[in-house]
Amino acid sequence: MSPVIARAAIRNAAATGRRQFSVVRSLRSFARSFEPHVFQRLPVAGDAQAPDYGRLIKRSGKTIAIYFPVAFTILGWPMIAKKGLDGHVH
């Protein structure tokens, strides 16, 4: 192989070769993945909004008022059917 072709092959391999693996670069990117995104950061200039406990209690009360009857119906219908139809099905 001629020296000109060898030099061109080395330059081509260097230009298209893979980048070196850097432990520091991968650790830096790993550490940056834990930082919150710009839009997720809390603003420093403003105060946090006060919690609305009345609305939270009202919403929880509505959820409980629906959840327990529905859960009792879904889980308890076999027992109710057994007691209601026991001995009455021909």
C-alpha positions as CSV (number, residue, x, y, z in Angstrom):
1,M,0.0,0.0,0.0
2,S,1.4,3.4,-0.9
3,P,2.0,5.9,1.9
4,V,-0.5,8.4,0.4
5,I,-3.3,5.8,0.4
6,A,-2.3,4.7,4.0
7,R,-2.4,8.3,5.2
8,A,-5.8,8.8,3.6
9,A,-7.1,5.6,5.2
10,I,-5.8,6.7,8.6
11,R,-7.4,10.2,8.2
12,N,-10.7,8.6,7.1
13,A,-10.7,6.2,10.0
14,A,-10.0,9.0,12.4
15,A,-12.7,11.2,11.0
16,T,-15.4,8.5,11.0
17,G,-14.2,6.7,14.1
18,R,-16.2,6.5,17.3
19,R,-15.7,8.9,20.1
20,Q,-13.7,7.8,23.1
21,F,-15.8,6.6,26.0
22,S,-15.5,9.1,28.8
23,V,-16.4,8.0,32.4
24,V,-16.5,11.6,33.5
25,R,-18.9,12.6,30.7
26,S,-21.2,9.7,31.4
27,L,-21.2,10.4,35.1
28,R,-21.9,14.1,34.4
29,S,-24.9,13.2,32.2
30,F,-26.1,10.8,34.8
31,A,-26.0,13.4,37.5
32,R,-27.7,16.0,35.3
33,S,-30.6,13.5,34.8
34,F,-31.5,14.1,38.4
35,E,-31.8,17.9,38.0
36,P,-35.4,19.1,37.6
37,H,-36.3,20.5,34.2
38,V,-36.5,24.3,33.8
39,F,-40.3,24.2,33.7
40,Q,-40.5,21.9,36.7
41,R,-38.6,24.2,39.1
42,L,-40.5,26.1,41.6
43,P,-40.4,29.9,41.1
44,V,-38.2,31.7,43.7
45,A,-40.1,35.0,43.4
46,G,-43.6,33.8,44.3
47,D,-45.1,32.3,47.4
48,A,-46.7,28.9,47.4
49,Q,-50.5,28.9,47.3
50,A,-52.3,28.1,50.5
51,P,-54.0,24.7,50.6
52,D,-57.8,24.6,50.3
53,Y,-58.7,22.1,53.0
54,G,-62.4,22.5,52.6
55,R,-62.3,21.6,48.9
56,L,-60.1,18.6,49.7
57,I,-62.4,17.3,52.4
58,K,-65.5,17.8,50.2
59,R,-63.8,15.9,47.3
60,S,-62.7,13.1,49.6
61,G,-66.2,12.8,51.0
62,K,-67.7,12.5,47.6
63,T,-65.2,9.8,46.7
64,I,-65.9,7.8,49.8
65,A,-69.7,8.2,49.3
66,I,-69.3,6.5,45.9
67,Y,-66.4,4.1,46.6
68,F,-67.8,2.1,49.5
69,P,-71.3,1.3,48.1
70,V,-69.8,0.4,44.7
71,A,-67.1,-1.8,46.3
72,F,-69.7,-3.4,48.5
73,T,-71.9,-4.1,45.5
74,I,-69.1,-5.5,43.4
75,L,-67.6,-7.7,46.1
76,G,-70.8,-8.5,48.0
77,W,-73.2,-9.5,45.3
78,P,-72.4,-13.3,45.4
79,M,-73.2,-13.4,49.2
80,I,-76.4,-11.4,48.7
81,A,-77.4,-13.7,45.8
82,K,-76.7,-16.8,47.9
83,K,-78.8,-15.6,50.8
84,G,-81.6,-14.4,48.5
85,L,-81.8,-17.4,46.2
86,D,-80.7,-20.2,48.6
87,G,-83.2,-23.0,48.2
88,H,-85.4,-21.0,45.8
89,V,-83.9,-21.9,42.5
90,H,-85.3,-25.0,40.7
